[in-house]
Amino acid sequence: MIEHRLNEIASNTMEINEDSVRVLKELLDQWKSDLIEVPGNENHYHHEHSHSHQLASDVTDEQMLEIQKELDARLSLIGKRATQLKPGLTHDEHTH
């Protein structure tokens, strides 16, 4: 998980710029706040966290797919930037 990687990076601040970690955590928090719940999936289990997502009541299937692609791209970019801060961390593009 990216959040776990950021916490690991933050614990080793001697080698890492603290502002960079803070910015990535802010980007991750913004990403989380932008999540939209897929209609019909409101009661799914949230691993390791509890929160609610915005409901997508007036979003077409095509719009939902575009939203999901954009969110996935943003999360992948955050993960890649976290890995660049500390290259020894493993980053699997498909595991957020």
Buried (B, 14 or more C-beta within 10 A) or exposed (E): EBBEBBEEBBEEEEEBEEEBBEEBBEBBEEBBEEBBBBEEEEEEEEEEEEEEBEEBEEBEEEEBEEBEEEBEEBBBEBBEBBBEBBEEBEBEEEEB
